[in-house]
C-alpha cells in the first residue's frame, strides 16, 4: 500500500501542475494591451487610495484644531448609537475586512474570466475612493469614538488606522459592500452560488453593525457607503458594457477563451447567439447587422454578415421542417434574424448587457418568464 501511494502522489502532483498551467494559459494569459490597461487601473487605484489617506490625515488634524478651540470633545447625536451598545473591539472591523476580501479573492481565482472581475472590482473601488477624497475632508465632524488618536505628523507620509476625523464616509463599509457586489455579479448562478452570495451580504450587514458598535463611524457614514458603493459598481458596469464589450476591446480580459463565451459549460450555439446580439464577429470585430441590412435594401452593399455559421443563423428563426433554396428567401430570413435577435428581443438583450449583474440570460426557445441559467 505505501508503494502505491508513493507512485500515485507524483502523478497527482503532475496532474495538478498541468491543470494549473492549462488554466493560466487559458484564462489568465494577457496580451500587451491588456497588461497596459491593468497596470493603468492599478496606478489609478493606488493613487486614489493614497490621496484618500492624505485627505483623511488632513481631516484628523482639522478635528484636533476644532477640539482645541472648543476645549472639549463631544459626539454628535446618532439614533443607532442608542440601539447598539458601545464596544471597544476595533480589531473586529479589520477582521470583517478579511472575512469579505479573502473569499472574494478565492472567487476571482476560480472564475472563468478572472481579469474581468479584477478590472471591474478595482474600477468600482477606485471610483468610490475618489468620491471619498472629496467628502472626508470637506466637512469635519467630531469623531464618534472618544479614544481615537489624532494625526500629528506629515499628512503625506503618515498612515494610521482608526484615526480621529476620518468620518465621511466609512471606508470599511465600502470594502464590505464592494466585495458583496462582486459576489452578486460573478458568483455561480446555482444553489451554492446563491447561498454564498447570501452569506456575503450577511457578513456585509454584520460588519456594518460592528463598525457602528465600535463607534468607528456615525450611522450616516455607513449608510453613505451603502449608497455610493453600488452606484459606483453599476456605473462601471454600464461603462464597461458600452465601451469594452460592445466595441470588442480588451478581448483577453473580456473573452479570454472565445468571443461570446462566458463559462466553460457554454455551448457553441450560446456563444454564437451572444456574438449576434453584441454585433461581434468571432475575432471580436464589431459590426452593425441592422445597418448592414438597410444598406443592402438600398443596394449600397451585399448582404454578407461576417458570421461563420450560416446554418446556425438560419436555424435561429427558421422552423426545422422548413427549407428554402431560393435566393429571394435568404434576405428576409437574415433580416428577420438580425432585427429579432438584436433589436426586437429586449429581454435577451438586457440579460446579455449585464449578464452576470442582473441575472441569467434567456435561452433560445424560452420565454422571458421561463429562463434557466446554463
TIMAR-786661 format. One record per atom (N, C-alpha, C): x, y, z; residue in three letters. Coordinates in steps of 0.05 Angstrom, whole numbers, plus 5000, padded with zeros to 4 digits. Each point is the difference from the previous one (the first is absolute). Example, Ala and Ser with C-alpha at 12.3 -4.5 7.8 and 13.67 -1.06 7.14 Angstrom:
2
526448865156ala;498250245000ala;501850245000ala;499350214986ser;501650245001ser;498550225014ser;
//
This chain:
374
501649765000unk;498450245000unk;501750255000unk;502150025018unk;501750254998unk;501250034973unk;500749784986unk;501250024974unk;498150134980unk;497449925002unk;498150114982unk;499650305005unk;500050085025unk;499850285007unk;502350164989unk;502449895003unk;502450144990unk;500050024970unk;498749814986unk;499950024971unk;497850204991unk;497850015015unk;497850174992unk;500450295007unk;501550055021unk;500450285009unk;501450174979unk;502249914988unk;501250174979unk;498250034976unk;498449804994unk;498250024977unk;497850205005unk;498950005025unk;498050205007unk;501350284999unk;502550035009unk;501350265000unk;500350104971unk;500849824982unk;500450084972unk;497350084988unk;497949865007unk;497450074989unk;499150275010unk;500550055026unk;499250265011unk;501550234987unk;502749964996unk;501650204987unk;499150044971unk;499449784986unk;499150034972unk;497350144999unk;498249945018unk;497450145001unk;500350295005unk;501750075020unk;500550285006unk;501250154977unk;501949884986unk;501350134977unk;498050044977unk;498349804995unk;498050034979unk;498150225007unk;499250025025unk;498150225008unk;501450274997unk;502550025008unk;501450254996unk;500150084971unk;500849824983unk;500150054971unk;497350074989unk;497949875010unk;497450034988unk;498550255011unk;500250055026unk;498450215012unk;501550255010unk;502649975005unk;501550215012unk;502050144982unk;500649874977unk;502050114982unk;499050264987unk;501850204999unk;499250274989unk;501950094978unk;498950174982unk;501850134981unk;500950275011unk;501750134984unk;501250255010unk;498050225005unk;497950024983unk;498050215004unk;498549955027unk;499349765005unk;498649945025unk;501750045024unk;502649934998unk;501950045022unk;500250305006unk;500350164979unk;500150295004unk;497550115012unk;497749904992unk;497550095012unk;499849945030unk;500849755007unk;499949925029unk;502150165016unk;502350054988unk;502050175015unk;498950285004unk;498650114980unk;498850265003unk;497950015022unk;498349795000unk;498049985021unk;501349995028unk;502149835002unk;501449985025unk;501250265010unk;501250164981unk;501250255007unk;497850205010unk;497850014985unk;497850195007unk;498949925027unk;499649745005unk;498949905025unk;501950075023unk;502649954996unk;502050065021unk;500150305006unk;499950174980unk;500050295004unk;497550095015unk;497749894993unk;497550075013unk;500149925030unk;501149775005unk;500149915028unk;502050175016unk;502350074987unk;502050165014unk;498850285007unk;498850134981unk;498950275005unk;497649995018unk;498649785001unk;497849975019unk;501249995029unk;502349875003unk;501450005025unk;501050285008unk;501050144980unk;501050285005unk;497750175010unk;497749994986unk;497750175008unk;498949915028unk;500249755006unk;499149915027unk;501950115021unk;502650024994unk;501950125019unk;499450305003unk;499350134979unk;499250295001unk;497550035018unk;498149824996unk;497550015017unk;500749965029unk;501949825006unk;500749945028unk;501350245013unk;501850134986unk;501350245011unk;498050235004unk;498150024982unk;497950215003unk;498349945024unk;499349745005unk;498449935023unk;501550085026unk;502749975000unk;501550085024unk;499850305005unk;500150154979unk;499850295003unk;497250085010unk;497949864991unk;497350065010unk;499849935029unk;501149775008unk;499849935029unk;501650205017unk;502350084991unk;501550205016unk;498650265002unk;498650084979unk;498550265001unk;497649985019unk;498649775001unk;497749975017unk;500849925028unk;502349885003unk;500949925027unk;498849755010unk;498649854983unk;498849755008unk;499549834975unk;499649745005unk;499349824978unk;497249905004unk;498350014979unk;497349925003unk;499249834975unk;497849865003unk;499049824978unk;497350104991unk;499650004974unk;497450084989unk;497949795007unk;497550085003unk;497949815006unk;499549814976unk;499749755006unk;499649794979unk;497949805010unk;498049964984unk;497749835008unk;501049715006unk;501749894982unk;500849725003unk;501849975025unk;501450215008unk;501649985024unk;498349935025unk;497550094999unk;498249935022unk;499049725000unk;500149874976unk;499149724999unk;502349805001unk;502450084991unk;502249824999unk;502050085021unk;500649825019unk;501850065022unk;502950054990unk;501550155016unk;502750064993unk;501949775008unk;501749924982unk;502149795005unk;502750114991unk;502149915014unk;502750094993unk;501549774988unk;499149924976unk;501249774985unk;500650094971unk;501750194997unk;500650104973unk;501249794982unk;501449805011unk;501149804983unk;497949844985unk;497550005010unk;497949864986unk;499350134973unk;500250274999unk;499550134974unk;502049914979unk;502549985008unk;502049904981unk;499749704994unk;499049855020unk;499549724995unk;497949964979unk;497950175001unk;497949974980unk;500950084973unk;502050184998unk;501250064974unk;501349744989unk;501449855017unk;501349754990unk;497949794994unk;497849995016unk;497949804995unk;498650054973unk;499950254992unk;498850064974unk;502049984977unk;502550085005unk;501950024978unk;501149724992unk;500749835020unk;501249744993unk;498249834984unk;497449955007unk;498249854983unk;499750134972unk;499950264999unk;499750144974unk;502549944983unk;502350005011unk;502549934985unk;499849724990unk;498949815016unk;499749724991unk;498149994977unk;497850165001unk;498150004978unk;501450104974unk;501650205002unk;501550114977unk;501849784989unk;501449865017unk;501949794990unk;498649784986unk;497649945008unk;498549774988unk;498250094976unk;499850254994unk;498250104980unk;501249944972unk;498249964980unk;500949954973unk;501150254986unk;499250235009unk;501050264989unk;501250165023unk;502249925012unk;500950125025unk;500850294997unk;501450074978unk;500950284997unk;497750194996unk;497849914989unk;497650174998unk;498950075028unk;500049805018unk;499150055027unk;501950195014unk;502649964997unk;502050175012unk;499750294990unk;499650034974unk;499850274988unk;497550145011unk;497749865000unk;497650125010unk;500250075029unk;501349835016unk;500350045029unk;501750255005unk;502350024987unk;501850225005unk;498950264989unk;498649994978unk;498850254989unk;497850105019unk;498249835009unk;497950085018unk;501150105027unk;501949855011unk;501250075025unk;501550274997unk;501550034978unk;501450254996unk;498250244996unk;497849964986unk;498050224996unk;498850085027unk;499349805017unk;498950075026unk;502150145017unk;502649924998unk;502150135015unk;500450294991unk;499850054974unk;500150274990unk;497850175012unk;497649895002unk;497850145012unk;500550065029unk;501249805014unk;500750045028unk;502150225004unk;501850034981unk;501950225002unk;498650275002unk;497850034986unk;498650264999unk;498250045024unk;499649795017unk;498150035022unk;501449995027unk;502249855003unk;501149955026unk;501150255013unk;501150194985unk;501250245012unk;498450264994unk;497849984986unk;498450244994unk;498550105025unk;498649825013unk;498550065024unk;501149845023unk;501150135020unk;501149865023unk;497949975022unk;499749775010unk;498149945022unk;501549895024unk;499050035024unk;501449895023unk;500049694998unk;502249885007unk;500349714997unk;498149865020unk;498649794992unk;498149875019unk;501449835021unk;502649944997unk;501449835019unk;501850175017unk;499649995027unk;501550185018unk;503049935000unk;500749754995unk;502849915003unk;501650024974unk;499050134980unk;501550024974unk;502550175003unk;501849974981unk;502650155001unk;500150194977unk;501250235005unk;500350204979unk;502649964985unk;500150074975unk;502449994984unk;501550265004unk;502549985009unk;501650245005unk;502450034981unk;500649804985unk;502350024982unk;499350114973unk;501749944981unk;499650094972unk;497649864988unk;498250154989unk;497549884989unk;500649834975unk;502350054987unk;500649854976unk;501449735006unk;501049975024unk;501549755006unk;498849855023unk;498350125017unk;498849865023unk;497949814990unk;499949775013unk;497949804993unk;499149875026unk;497650065009unk;498949915025unk;497249894996unk;499549775011unk;497349894999unk;498350115023unk;497550044995unk;498150095020unk;500850275013unk;500950184983unk;500850275010unk;497550175004unk;500350215016unk;497850195005unk;499550164974unk;497550074996unk;499250174978unk;499649854974unk;500749754998unk;499749844976unk;497149894999unk;498250184993unk;497149935004unk;498649954974unk;499550214984unk;498149984977unk;501649924975unk;499549764990unk;498249805011unk;501649755007unk;498749785008unk;501449775011unk;501549854979unk;502749995002unk;501649844982unk;499849705004unk;499649925026unk;499749715005unk;497449904988unk;497850165003unk;497549914988unk;500250004970unk;501550184988unk;500450004971unk;501249734991unk;502049905015unk;501249744993unk;497949785002unk;498450015022unk;497949795003unk;498249994976unk;498950234993unk;497950014979unk;501249944973unk;502450104993unk;501149944974unk;500549704997unk;501049875021unk;500549714999unk;497349854997unk;497950095014unk;497449884997unk;498950044972unk;500650224987unk;499150054972unk;501549814981unk;502549945006unk;501449804984unk;498649735001unk;499249925023unk;498649745003unk;497350014986unk;498650235002unk;497450024986unk;500349974970unk;502150124989unk;500350014971unk;501449754988unk;501949895015unk;501749794988unk;500049735013unk;498449975021unk;499849735013unk;498649814981unk;500549745002unk;498649814983unk;496950025003unk;498649984978unk;497150035001unk;498749735006unk;500749895023unk;498849755009unk;499450025030unk;499249785012unk;499250015029unk;502450085017unk;502349884994unk;502450065016unk;500750304998unk;499950104975unk;500750284996unk;498050195014unk;497449934999unk;498150175014unk;500349995030unk;500749775011unk;500449985029unk;502550165008unk;502249984985unk;502450155006unk;499550304997unk;498450084980unk;499450284997unk;498450115023unk;498049845009unk;498550075024unk;501750035024unk;501949825004unk;501950015022unk;501750264998unk;500850064976unk;501750254996unk;498450255009unk;497550014992unk;498450235008unk;499450005030unk;499849765012unk;499749985029unk;502450115015unk;502449924990unk;502550115012unk;500250304996unk;499050094977unk;500150294995unk;498350155020unk;497649905006unk;498250135019unk;501349985028unk;501049775007unk;501249965027unk;502450185003unk;501750034979unk;502350175002unk;499250295003unk;497950084987unk;499050285003unk;499150065029unk;498649805012unk;499250035027unk;502450015019unk;502049844995unk;502450015016unk;501450274999unk;500150124976unk;501150274997unk;498550205017unk;497449985000unk;498450195016unk;500449945030unk;500049745008unk;500349935028unk;502750095011unk;502150004984unk;502650095009unk;500350304999unk;497950144990unk;500050294997unk;502350084982unk;500749834981unk;502050074980unk;498950214980unk;497350004997unk;498750194982unk;497250055010unk;499050234992unk;497150055005unk;498449834980unk;497449975007unk;498349844983unk;499850124972unk;500050274998unk;499850134973unk;502449934983unk;502449965012unk;502449924985unk;499649724988unk;498849825016unk;499549734990unk;497950004978unk;497950155004unk;497950014980unk;501050124974unk;501750205001unk;501150124976unk;501649794984unk;501549845015unk;501649794987unk;498149794986unk;497849945013unk;498049824987unk;498850124975unk;499750264999unk;498850134977unk;502150044977unk;502450075008unk;502050074979unk;501249764987unk;500649795016unk;501449764988unk;498449874978unk;497449945004unk;498449884978unk;499850194976unk;499850265006unk;499950194977unk;502550004984unk;502349995014unk;502649994985unk;500249744985unk;499049785012unk;500249744987unk;498449994974unk;497650095000unk;498349994976unk;500750224980unk;501250215009unk;501150204981unk;502349884984unk;501849865013unk;502149864987unk;498949784981unk;498049865010unk;498849794983unk;498850114974unk;498650235002unk;498950124976unk;502250094981unk;502050145011unk;502350094984unk;501449764987unk;500449795015unk;501549774990unk;498549874976unk;497449975003unk;498549874979unk;500250164974unk;499550275001unk;499850164976unk;502850064988unk;502050025016unk;502650084990unk;502049774997unk;499449785012unk;501949774998unk;498649764986unk;497849905011unk;498749774989unk;498950054972unk;498450214997unk;498750054974unk;501950074978unk;502350125007unk;502050094980unk;502249804996unk;499849765012unk;502049804995unk;502850075010unk;500250155022unk;502650085010unk;500949815023unk;502649995004unk;501249855023unk;498949715000unk;500249874977unk;498849744997unk;501249795019unk;502650025006unk;501249805018unk;499050045029unk;498950235006unk;498750045026unk;497049934999unk;498750094979unk;497149964998unk;499349724992unk;501349894980unk;499549734991unk;502649854997unk;501249905022unk;502749884998unk;500049744984unk;497849864998unk;500049744986unk;499050034972unk;497750134997unk;498750034974unk;498050235001unk;499950164979unk;498150225000unk;497149905003unk;498650095020unk;497349915005unk;499849795022unk;502349885008unk;499949795020unk;500450125028unk;498049955018unk;500250095027unk;501049795019unk;499249754995unk;500849785018unk;500949764983unk;501549835012unk;500949764986unk;497749824991unk;497850015014unk;497749834994unk;498350114978unk;500550244989unk;498450114979unk;500349844974unk;497749974987unk;500049854974unk;500950194978unk;500949894977unk;500650174977unk;497750174991unk;497549895002unk;497650154992unk;499650255018unk;500549975026unk;499750225018unk;502150224994unk;502549914995unk;502150204993unk;499350154975unk;499049854980unk;499350124974unk;497750205004unk;498149935017unk;497750175004unk;500950265013unk;501849985019unk;501050255013unk;501550174980unk;501549884982unk;501550164980unk;498050144982unk;497849874993unk;498050134983unk;498750245016unk;499449955025unk;498750215016unk;501950245004unk;502649945004unk;501950225005unk;500950134974unk;499549874977unk;501050114975unk;503049964997unk;501049775008unk;502949944998unk;500549754984unk;502250004985unk;500849764986unk;501549825018unk;500949774990unk;501449815017unk;502750125010unk;501250174984unk;502650125009unk;499650265016unk;497450075006unk;499550245016unk;499550264985unk;500049994973unk;499650244984unk;497050085002unk;499350245008unk;497250085001unk;498850064973unk;497549954997unk;498550074976unk;497150065008unk;498550144983unk;497350075005unk;498249854981unk;498649785009unk;498449844981unk;497650164989unk;498950185015unk;497750154990unk;500850194978unk;502350145005unk;501050184979unk;500849844975unk;501149765004unk;500749834978unk;497649934983unk;497849935013unk;497549934986unk;498950254985unk;500050235013unk;498950244988unk;501650084975unk;502649985002unk;501750064977unk;499549814978unk;499449755006unk;499449804980unk;497450074986unk;498050085015unk;497550074988unk;500250244981unk;501950185006unk;500550234983unk;501849944976unk;501149765000unk;501849924979unk;502850105003unk;500750095025unk;502750115005unk;502049795008unk;499049765007unk;501949795008unk;498649734997unk;501649794999unk;498949734999unk;499549905028unk;498049835003unk;499449905026unk;501949775007unk;502250075011unk;502049805008unk;500850045029unk;498349945018unk;500750045029unk;502449835007unk;501850115015unk;502549865007unk;499649795021unk;498349804994unk;499549795019unk;501249744988unk;500849825017unk;501549774990unk;498249754996unk;497550015009unk;498449764999unk;497250084989unk;499749994974unk;497550094988unk;497749815008unk;500549745003unk;497949825007unk;498950075028unk;501850075018unk;499050085027unk;498450254998unk;500850204984unk;498650254998unk;497149954991unk;499749844979unk;497449954990unk;498349855020unk;501249815015unk;498549845019unk;499050165023unk;500950245005unk;499050165022unk;497150054998unk;499050044975unk;497250064996unk;498649804981unk;501449874983unk;498749834980unk;499149745014unk;497549914996unk;499249745011unk;501749784989unk;500249785015unk;501749784992unk;499149874974unk;497349994996unk;499049874976unk;499750184976unk;500950255003unk;499750194978unk;502750034985unk;500049964975unk;502450024984unk;499450194976unk;501950174995unk;499750194977unk;502650034987unk;500149944974unk;502450034984unk;500050244982unk;497950165000unk;499850224982unk;501750235011unk;501450144982unk;501650235009unk;498350225013unk;497450034990unk;498450215011unk;499349965029unk;499949755009unk;499249955028unk;502350055020unk;502550014990unk;502250035018unk;500050285013unk;499450214984unk;500250285010unk;497950045022unk;497449944996unk;498250035023unk;500749845024unk;501049754996unk;500749845023unk;502250125017unk;502250094987unk;502250125014unk;499150275012unk;498450154986unk;499050255010unk;498349965025unk;498249794999unk;498449955023unk;501749905023unk;502049854994unk;501849915021unk;501450245014unk;501050184984unk;501450235011unk;498250175016unk;497550064989unk;498250185014unk;499049875026unk;499349744998unk;498849885024unk;502049965022unk;502349874993unk;501949935021unk;501350245012unk;500750204983unk;501650235009unk;498250225010unk;497850064986unk;498550245007unk;497449955014unk;498649784993unk;497249975009unk;499849835026unk;502149855006unk;499949825023unk;501250145025unk;498450185013unk;501250175021unk;500849845024unk;498549795007unk;500849845024unk;502749874997unk;500549884976unk;502549874996unk;502350204998unk;499550234987unk;502150204997unk;500750125027unk;498050055018unk;500750115026unk;501649815016unk;499249744999unk;501549805016unk;502849984989unk;500450024974unk;502749994990unk;501650255007unk;498650225003unk;501450255007unk;501549975025unk;498649925022unk;501349975026unk;499349715009unk;501049814985unk;499349725004unk;500549915028unk;502350085011unk;500749905027unk;499250205021unk;498850224992unk;499250205020unk;497049985006unk;498449954980unk;497150015004unk;498649744997unk;501449784995unk;498749744999unk;500849844976unk;499049754998unk;500749834979unk;498850094973unk;501349924979unk;499150094974unk;497949814989unk;498450104982unk;497849844989unk;501149804980unk;499149765003unk;500949794982unk;498350004974unk;501249914978unk;498449984976unk;497649825003unk;497750104991unk;497649855001unk;498550025026unk;500950165020unk;498650045025unk;498850285001unk;497950025016unk;498850265004unk;501450165021unk;499450265002unk;501350175019unk;499149935029unk;497849865003unk;499149925026unk;501049735008unk;501349854982unk;501049745006unk;502949984992unk;501850115016unk;502850014993unk;501549825019unk;501849854989unk;501849835017unk;502850074992unk;501749995020unk;502850064994unk;501549754992unk;501950024981unk;501549764992unk;501649895023unk;
//
